[in-house]
Amino acid sequence: MAMPCKDGGKCTLMDNGKYVRYTPEQVEALERLYHECPKPSSIRRQQLIRECPILSNIEPKQIKVWFQNRRCREKQRKEASRLQSVNRKLTAMNKLLMEENDRLQKQVSHLVYENGCFRQHTQNAVVATKDGSCDSVVTSGQRHLTPQHPPGDASPAGLLSIAEETLTEFLSKATGTAVEWVQMPGMKPGPDSIGIVAISHGCTGVAARACGLVSLEPTRVAEILKDRTSWFRDCRAVDVLDVLPTANGGTIELLYMQLYAPTTLAAARDFLLLRYTSVTEDGSLVVCERSLANTPNGPNIPSVPNFVRAEMLPSGYLIRPCEGGGSIIHIVDHMNLEAWSVPEVLRPLYESSTVIAQKTTMMALRQLRQIAQEVSQTSTPNWGRRPAALRALSQRLSRGFNEAVSGFTDEGWSLTSNDGMDDVTIHVNSSPEKLMGLNLSFSNGYPSVNTAVLCAKASMLLPPNVPPALLLRFLREHRSEWADNNVDAYSVAAVKLGPCNLLGTRAGNFGGQVILPLAQTIEHEELLEVIKLEGVGLCPEDALMGRDMFFLQLCSGIDENAVGMCSELIFAPIDASFADDAPLLPSGFRIIPLDSCKGDSSPNRTLDLASALEVRGAGNKASGDRNVGNNCARSVMTIALEFAFEIHMQESVAAMARQYVRGIISSVQRVASALSPSPNGGLQTSLGTPEAHTLARWICRSYRCYLGVELLEGVGDGNDSILKSMWHHSDAILCCSMKAMPVFTFANQAGLDMLETTLVALQDISLEKILDENGRKGLCSEFPQIMQQGFACLQGGICVSSMGRPVSYERAVAWKVVNEEERDHCISFMFINWSFV
């Protein structure tokens, strides 16, 4: 323990209870050495005494104690700093909660008052009925809404009047009771949470509100939030039409904003807005917005093709300085997205306040928290890139994918004729702006005038109750289940060598997929990574033969607990050099959850805009659709793939792209069907095959033959009852092939849960991959007994799931499964009392 001495030095308490005094010069020397090496070894401490004469009269043991005390003080200092930071957050959060409590009390009082008025009106109506006055019955039951003020003119005074009215309405939503707010499902306030998030209940349009804390100054917060295109991925552009200063020091801006379409099944949205920035009397900074409609002499933006004019009701940001630094932020997003203009199956997406909260309100808070964290960081992340550069790469991927999905004509996209089927849409873009943005290189150093970009896209409804996050995670981790190596090689070659005639060539050996993490946001809701496909090449004479392929990939929405979260997997081929200005042709998947399904549309057909309008209540019975209830969870998936090509190859590339997209759709349907629980309580439809029933019967019969007991107690002889009982067995039952490298061929529900996989991906997992070293040694020693005796009991141990999580099991049983002809078919394992460590 160190303490100050009278002479200005410091004293250290030794083990014998005596204090050792250090002069200020000695303390300065020790501090300098501490910063060079906080934990020196015994040899290093002796070397320090020899190199520093001022420490020559101090024993090595005293030096050791000084360094121990110094490390302890440093640890205490860091812990004190952390606790102070947590205390500031808790204090600010407590203030927010108190304000929220006051708002809720006001809302309760308002509801009690309305309830009293309603009762009084009901009593008056009863009295009026007894009096026989029909007119009084009708009028007394009505709620008289406050009439809206007529729109002002576009003069400075008129716009200021609209701005002040917008400010008042926004503040009444942010801190008042103008909207009935309910807590968003799954959101719990706390010092580490993103904030307090609520969604509207029973108001016009869709609305969300959030309160949060960030360690940024109010002016910096306002600057970030006003730059909507930098954080709102769905925002295509915000054009400032006019700027007017106000007498109170504020600013009025007239804006035109465009949003991308989330799917190929709906049109994009645009807004004509007034934005008012001002400072309130208490020093808070306010940025509020609303749509301008029917304003005399105001800006007139005519309807734009492929856009639907939507309405923004008073919304904005209230930013208050926080004690000790930082800001307290209130965000309100309130829109009318004109849901009538989209197919009925998609209307829940445009009528959901939860979706607005996830895509807009919470995204703003995440961006602020992310930038605040980056400001506090001093180290350079992976690949030697600063956080701003990585965010720019994420933005380029997201924006490129949105452009591909929307296919706006003003960006040069044009629709091509189809091949007689309308399931896959092909757009082509040969505009110079698109090609210059790609920065493609060619053998002569100049871009070819005959080069273009083709985009193949389609949308499809997924089977009911398929978790978007789970499906997206499968697509991310098992690329070989849906991707074509030849198409990947063509895409990479187009980036490395420029578009060339590579169609028809065969890719080399596929060595496997490696995910290299690049960056992730603080809530881990978005991952930026590099995908390395090992050993993939083209024909032997090609320059890419045997080389690895690289894709830059953006993954978001993989949290299964997030309500209303859109899941995206966007990727683009890149060169191994991976320059900041590398050409990017983003492709990918977007899975959007819908709150409910209005009708039973077939999951086995893709949908374009025309066919989506025909969606009604009846499913396609010929395709074997299951009868699904009206309140099941449905999702829509959009696929968009981009390819660079030479103009003379357009028909060939279009045919390849159509075939590729249809193949991906087929793979996704197969995976989604395996992930979708059927009405019998979770049994996958792929288990209903005769082969599955036969295998279940062989497993049970072999277990009874070799171990002398029944695997399934009290189960009849029927195939259905055997398979169903095995599927729901509490212990993990798995089967693997009898090959040099055994892979799993079957698992019950507990086995799939233990391995954290699906029936489709099960065959990609080998037995050796899940066992640790002790497990592999034990299995090797017991394997001869399994083949001779027919079974073996294995000791408990640790195995690993497909996601890398350790799993402990109490014990395991392995037995040989034979077929009807008594020939060896596979080996079955049962892991008893397993659990994640």
N, C-alpha and C positions, 0 to 999 in steps of 0.2 A: 504493500500500500504506500502511495506517495502522498506527501503533504508539504506545503510551503514552509521554509525555514525563515528565521529572523533576518539572515543576511541576504535574502533575496533568492537563494538557491532553493533546492528541493531536498526533502528527506525521504528515504525509502525504509520501510519497516522490514527487517530481516526476520528469519525464522526464530532466532534466539531472543526476539523481543527488542533488540536494539535498533536505533535509527542510524542510517548512514547518510551523511550530509554530502550534497553535491554543490559545487560552485556554479554560478550562472554559465561560466565558460564550458564546464563539463556538461551541463544540461543542453546547451546549444550544440555541442559536438554529438552528444547522444541522439538528439532530435534529428540532426542531419543524417546520422547513420541509420536511424529508424526509417526515415523516408526512403533510403536506398534499399534496406533489407529489414522488414518488420520482424522477421523470425529467424535470426541467425543461428547457425549450428554452434556446437561447442568449439569446433576448430575455428569457425569464423569469428567467434567472440574473442578468442585468444589472439587472432590475427589483428582484430580491431585495436586491442590494447597495445600491441607492438607498433602499429602504424600511427596511433594517435598518442603522443607523449603525455598529453594532458590527462589521459585516463590511466596512466601507468601505476598510480597509487591505489587503484580500485581492483578488487579481486574479481576474477571471472564469475564467481557465484553472485556477487553483487550486480554485475552487468546483466546476468541472466534474470535476476529478480526485477531489475529496472525495466527490461524489455517486456516481461510478463505484465507488469503493472501498466506499462504504456499501451500494450494491446488491449488490456481490460478497459482503460479509459477511452480508447478509440471506439471500442464496441459499445460502451455506455453512451458515448456522444452520439453515435449513429442511431442507437435505440431511442435516445431522447428526441433526436430530430424526427425520427419516424413517428413517435407518439405525438409530438407537437403537430405534425402534418395530419395525422388521424384525428386529433382533437379539433383542429380547424375545420376539417371536413364534417365531423360530427356536429360541431356548433352551427355551421352553415346549413347542414341537413336538418338539424333541429328547428332552425328558423323557417326553413321551407315547410317542414311538417306542421309547425304551428300555424303558418299562413294557410296551408291546405286545410287544417282543422277549422280555422275561422271561416274559410270559404264554404266548407261542408255544413257548418252550423248555420250560415246564412241560407244555404240551399235548403236545409231542413226547415228553417223558419218560413222560407218562401213556399215550400210544399205544404206545410201546415196551413198557411194562409189560403193557398189555392184550394186545399181540401175543405176548409171552412166555407169558402165561397161556393164551392160545388155543392156542399150539403144545403146551403141556404137556397141556391138555385133549384135544387131538387125539391125542397119543401115548397118553394113558391110554385113549382110546376105542378105538384100534387094539389095545392090549393086552387091553382088556376084550372086544373082538370075538373075539380068538383064544381067550380063556377061555370064550367062549360065554355070557357074562353080558349079556343084553339090557338088563336094568335099568340097569346101570352105564353103558351106551352112552347111554341117554336122559338120565340125570341129569347126566352129566359134561359134556354139550354145552350145558347151559343157562346163561344169565347171570342171576344172582340179583340182582334190583333191590332197592335199599334200600326197605323198606316206608315209605309215607307216614305221618306222624303223624296220628292221628285228630283231627278238628276239635275245637278247644276250645270252651268255652261262651262266651256273650256277656257274662259278668261282666268287670269291669275287668281282673282278673288273667288271665282266659282270653284276652281281646282283646290284652293286652300280650304274652302268650306267642305268639299268632299273629303279632303285629307283629314281635317279635324274630326269629321264624323266617323271616318274609318278608324282613327286613333281611339276614339271613345268606345266604339264597338269592339275593337280588338282587346283593349284593356278589360272590358267587361267579360270577355271570354277567358283571358289569361289569368285574371285574379278574381273575377266576379262569378255570378251565377247565370250569365246569359245562356250558357249551354249546360245541360246536365251531363257531367263527366262521370264515367265509371272506370275503375282501375283496369288496365289492360291485363288479360290473363297471363300468368307466368312472370309478371314483373313485381319484384319485391325491393323496396327502397333500402338503401344501406350505404355505408361509406365507400364500398367498392362497386356499387351498382352504377348503371349508366344514368340513372335519375328516376324521377317519378313520372310514369307514363300513363296517360288515361285516354280513353276513346269516348266519342260522343254516344249518346243514347237518345233516340227519338227526335233528332233535329234534321233540318233540311240538308241534303248532301251528306258528305262524309267528313269527319273532323277528328283530329287527334291533338293532344296537348302534352307537353313534357316540361319538367323542371329539372335542372341539373347544375352541377358545379364544374368549372374548368379553371385551370391556373393560367388564364390569359386575361389581359386587360380588355375592358369593354370595347374600346375602339378597334382592337385587333379582332375581337369576336365578330363585331359588325362587319368588318372588312371581309372576313372569311365567309360569313353567311350570305352576304350580298353577292358574292361570286358563286352563284348557284351551280354553274357548269363544272366547277372544280370538285364538288362533293356530291351533287345529285346526279347519279348516273343516268337517269331517265331524261335529263334536261339536254336538249339538242343545242339550243341557242337562246340567249337573252339579248335583245337589241334595245339600246337606249334611244328612244325617239326624240326626247326633249328633256331638258333639265331646267327647273325653275327654283331659284333661291326664295326663301320666305323671310318675312320681317323678323320672325322670332329666332333666326339663325338656323332653321331647318332647311330641308331640300325636298322638292317634289320632282319625281322622275316619272316619265311616261315610258312604259316598257312594252315590248312585244316578245312573248316567250313561247317556245315550241318544245313539246315533250315527245320522245320517241314512243312508238307503239310497243307494248310489251310482247305482242305475239302477232303472227301473220293473220290472225283471224279478226283483227280490229284495226280501225284507223287511228292515226296519231291525234294528239290534242294540242291546241294552241290557246293562248290567253292574251288579251289586251289589258294591261295592268297600270294602275297608279301606285307608286311606291313613295311613302312619306317617311323621312328620317328626321327625328327631332330629339330634343333633350327635355325631360320632364322637370318639374320644380324640385324633386328630390335628387336630381342628378343622374337619373337613370336614362339610358340610351334606348330609344324605341325606333324600330324599323317595321312599319306596317304596310300592308298591300291589300288591294282589292281590284276586282275587274271593273273596267269602264265600259258601260253599255248605254247606248242611246243618249250620249252626252252631246247637247247642241254645240256645233262648231268645234267638236272634239276630233281627235285623230280617228281616221276611218281606215281600218285594215280590212279589205274585202276577204271573203272566204278563200282559203288557200286549198288547192286540190290535195286530197289524201289527208286533210286535217278536219277535225270537228272542233268548233269553237266551244270551249268549256268555260266555266265561271269559277273565279276565286272569290269567295266571300271574305270579309275582313279577317286577315291573318297577319302573322308577323312574329317579331322577336322583341322581348323586353329584357334588357341587359342591365343588371345592377352591379355596381362595384361591391366586392366582398371585403370584409375586414381581414387584414393580413395579406391582401393580394388576391388576384383572380376575379372571377365574375360569377354571379348567379343568373341563370338564363331561364326565361319562360318562352316556350315556342308553341305557337298555335298554327296548325294547318287545317284550313276549312275550304273544301272544294265541292263543286257540283260537276261531275265528270260526264254528264249526259249519258247515263247508262242505257237509255232507250235506243241508242244508235249502234249497239253491239249485239251480236247474237245472244239469244236468251241464255245459252249455256255459260256464257262469259259474264253475265251481268253481276253475279256475286262478287267478282273481282273489282268492279266499278262501284259497288254499293257497300264495300267493306271499309270501315274505319280502321280496322286492324292492319289492312294492307297499306293504307296511307301512313299509319304510324311506323311501320317497319321500313317502308321505302323512302319516306321523306323526313318525318320528325326525328326518329331515332338515328337516321343516317347523319343528320346535321350534328347531333350530339356526339356521335362516334367520330366524325371528322374533327371536331374541336378537341376531343380528348386525345385523339391520335397525334394531332399537331402539337398539343401541349406536352405530350410524352416525348415527341421527337426533339422539341426545344430543350428538354432537360437532359437528353442523351448527348454524350460526347464521343462515344465509340462509333466506328464505321461498321455497318452490318455486313452480312455475307456478300461476297462477290465485289467488295470494295465500293459499293454504291451508297450514297446518302439516302435517307428516307424519302426526300422529295423526289429523287430520281426514280425510286421504286414505285412511289404513288403515281408518277407520270406514266410508267409502264402499265400499271393497272388501269389507269384511265384510258390509255390508248387501246388496250384490249377490249375494255367494256364499250367504248365508243365505237370501235370498229365493228363489234358484233351487233350493236344496236343499229348501225347504218345498214348492215347486211340484212337484218330482219325487216327493217322498214322499207328499204329500197326506194328512196325518194327520187323522183325524176329530176329535181333540180341538182342532184349530185351526179347525174349521168346514168342512172340505172334505167334500163328498158326491159320490158317483159318479152320473152321469146315464146314462140308457139310450143305447145306441148306435144307429147307423143301419143295422143289419144286418151290419156288418163290425166286426171286433174289432181292427183295426190301430191305430186312434187312440182313446185314452181321454180322456174329458171329465170334469173335476171342476169343481164350482161352490162358491164360498165367499161366503156373504152375512153372515158373522158381523160384529158391530159392531167387534170388535177388529181384524179384518183391514182394514176400511174406515177406521177411525180411524188405523191405522198408515200407511195410504197418504196421509192428509192431503189428499185430493182436494178441490178448490174448485169451487164452483158459482156460478151467476149470482146467487142470493139469499144467498150467503155461508155456507150450511149444507149438509152432506152430505145426499144424498137417502136416504130409508129404503128406496127401491126399487133401490138400487145394489148390484151384486155383482161378483165377479171370477171369470172363467172361465179354466181352464187346460186346454190341449190338449197331450197328450204321447204319445210313442211311442218305442220302442226298436227298433233294427235291427242285424243283424250286417253288418259291412262285408266286401267281398271280401278274399281273402287278401292279405297282404303290402302293405297300404295303410299307409304311415307316418302315424300319427295327427297328428304335428306338422305334416307337410306338408299334410294335408287341412285342418287347422284354420287354417293360415296362408292357404290359398286362400280359405276362407270369410271370413276377416277382411279380406283385401285386395280381394276381388271380391264385395262384397255384392250387386251388381246381378245376379249369376248365380243367386241363389236367393231374394232378398227381393222382395216385392211392394210397390210404392210406395203403392198404395191402402191396404194393411193398415198399413204404416208410418205413413201420414198419419192413419189412424183412431186408432192407438195414441198418437200425439203429441197429437191433438185431445182424447183422453180425459184426458190430463194437463193440458193448457192450459185447456180449456174445460169439463171434466167430461164423462162419458159422455153422448153424444147420438146421435140417429138419423143417422149419417153413412154407413151402409152403402149401397153402390150408387153413391156419388159417385166421380168420377175424379180421380186426382192430376194435378197440373200437370207441367211438364217436369222431367225428372230431369237436373240439371246435373253431377253427379259426386259422388264421395266424398272427403272430406278427413279424415285422421286427425290429431288434435291430441294429442300426448303430454301426459299429466298427471303420471304418476309411474311409477317402476319400481323393483323391488327390486334389491339389490346384485348378485345373480347373474343378473339380467335374466330370471328364470324367470316373472315375473308383471308384466304391463303394465296400467296403468290409463290410459285415454284417453277422449277425447271424439270421437265420430264426427259429422261435419257433412255432411249431405246437402243439397247446394246447390240452391236454386230449386224445392223440392217444395211444392206446395200442393194444396188441394182445389178444389172448383168455384169459378167466378169470384166468386160472392157470398159466399164463406166468408172468415172473418177470416184464415185461414192462406194465402190465395192468394199464390203467389210467394215465400213466406218459406222460410228454411232450416229444416231439421229437425235436432235434436240428439239423440244417444244417448250415455249413459254406458256405457262398455264395459270389461270386465275380461277380459284374455287371459292364459292361463297354459299351460305345457307346450308351448312352441313350439321347444324345444331337441330336435333330432332325435337327438342323441347320448345323451340321458338315458334310462336303462333303466327300464322300468316306470312312466314318468311319465304321469299322467292329463292329457289336454289339454282345456281348457275355453274357451269363448267365451260370455260372459254379457253381456247388454246390456239397457238399460232406457231408454225415451224420457224426456227431461228438457226443461224449459223453458230458454230462452236465459239466464234469470237465474241458474239453477244454484245455488239456495240449498242450505245444508248439510242442511236438513230437507226437501228436495225429495221429492215422492212418487216411489217407485220400484216398478215392476212388472217384475221381472227375467224375462227369457226367455233361451234360449240352447241351446248344444250341449255335450255332454260325451262325449269319446271315451276309452274305457278299453281299453288293450291287454290281451289275454289271452295267457298264455305259449304255449299251443298250442290247437289246435282238436280237440275230441273227436269231432266228426262234421262232415259236409259239409252244413251247413244252407244253404238258398238265400239268397243276398245280395239277392234281388229281392223279398223279402217282409218286412214289419215283424213284430215279435214283441211280444206282450204276455205277461203272466204265464202265461196258460192255454196259448197256443201254444208257449211256450218249453219247457214240460214235455213236449211231443211231439217235441222235437229228438232225432233218432237219427242213425244212421250214413249214411243215404241222402239224397242231395240231390234237389232238385226237377228232374228231367230235362226236364220240359216247358218249363221256363223257360230252358233252355239253360245250366245251371250247368256250370262247368268242374270236372273231377275233381281234387280237391286232396288232397295228402298229409295224413297224420295229424299231422305236426309243423309245419304252416305257421303263420305268425303271423296271428292274427285279432284283431279289435277289435270292441267293441260301442259303438254310438253311441246316446245318449239325447237326445231333443229335447223341450223343454218351453217352451210359449209362453203368456203370460198376457195377458188383455184385461179391461179394466173395461167394464161395460155396464149398461144398465137392465134390470130384471127382465123387463119385457114383451118385450124383444128377445132373450131367451135362445136360442130356437130358431134365429133368424137368425144370431146371433153364433156359436153352436155349429156350424152348417153352414159358415159362413165359415171358422172355425178348422180344422175337419176338412179342408176343401179346401186350405187353406193349408199345413197340415202335410204332407198327401200330396204337394202340389207340391214342398215342400222335400225330402221324401224322394226323390222322383224326380230332383231336381237333384243331391242328394248322391250318389245311385247313379251318375249319369252322370259326375260328377267322379271318384268313387272308382274307377270302371271304367277311366277314363283314367290314373289314378295307379297302378293295380295292374298289375304286370308279369305277362305271360302266359307259359305254358310255353315259348314259342319264343325266350325270352331277352330279353325287354324290349319287344318290339314291341307297341304298344297295340292293343287289339281294334278301336278305331275306325279304325285304318289298314287293316283287312282288308276294307274296302268296295270295290266295283268302281271307284268314283270315285277312290279313293286309288291303285289300280293304274294306272288310266288316266293320272292326273296324273304319276306317276313315269315312265311311258313317254314322255309329252310332254316332260318336263324333259330326259331323256337324249337324245331325238331332236333337240330344239332346240339343245342344247349341242353335239352332234356336227355339226349343220348349220351353225351360225354360227362355231364355233371350230375345226372341222376335226379334233378329237380326241375320244376317248371320255371321258365323265365317269366311268364305272365300268369299270375294266379287268377283262377275263376273266369277264364276266357273260353268261349265256345270254339267250335271247330270252323266257323265261318271265316272266309278270307277277310271280309270287311272288319269283323270284330278283332281279329289278330292284328291287322295293320293299324287300326285305330288305337288299340291299346298300346302297341309298341310305340306309336308316334307320341302318345301322351305319357309315356313312362317317365318317372321322375329322374332316373339316372340316364347319363349320356350313353347311347348305343350307337356305335359307328362300325362300318364295314370298310375294309381296304383290300385292294387287289393283291394277288399273290405273285408279285413281279419283283425284279431286282430292285426297283425303286417303287415301293408300294404307295399308291395314292388312294384317297378315300372315294368310295363309290356310293355310300348311303349313310345317312344319319337321321336320327329322330329329332324332334323339336329341341329336346334338351341338348343333344349333340351339336346342333346348329347354333344354339345359344352359347354353348361353351367355346366353340371355335369362332363365334362371331362372324358367321358367313351365311350363305344361302345354298340351296340345293344346286343351283346353277354353277356357283363358284366352288363347290365342294371338291370337284375333280382337279382343281388347280392346287390343292393342298396335299402335300406328301406326309406320310406318317413320320418320317425323320424330321420334318420341319417343326412339328409341334412338341416333340419330346426333347427334354434337356439331356445332358451327357449321361447322368445316372439312369434316366429312363431308357436311353438307347442301349446302354450296357446291360441293363436288366432284361430288356426284350431280347437282345442277342443271346444271352445265356439261357433264356427260357424258350427260345424259338424251336430247338430240337424237340423239347418236351411237347410243345403245341402240335408239332407235326406227327409225333409218335403216339402220344397219349390222347391228343385231341383237345387239350385245354391246359391252361396254366394260370395260377393266381399271382398277380404282380403286387409288389409293395406300393404303398402310397408315395406320392412325389409331386413334382411340379411339371406342368406342360405349358405351352404357350399358344394363345389364340392367334387367328390370322391377323388380328390387329396389333399383335405384339404384347398383349396383356398376359401376365402370369396367372395360371389357374392351378389351384391345389386340389388334389383328390385323395380321399382316404385310402382307397385301394382300387385295384382294377382286375378284371377277369378277361382273358383272351381265349377264344375257342375257334376251332376250325369249322367252317360251314361247308357242308357237302350237299350236292343236288340229289335228285331222285335216283340217279344212277350210282350214288355213293362216290362220286368223283369230287375232288377238292374244288370248291368254287371261290371262296374268299376267306378272310379271317375277320372275325367280329370282336370288338372290344366293348366292354361296359365299364365306364368310369363312375365309381360310386361316391356319393356325397361330395361332389365337386363344388368349388366356389372360387370366385375371383379374389386374388390376394390383394 
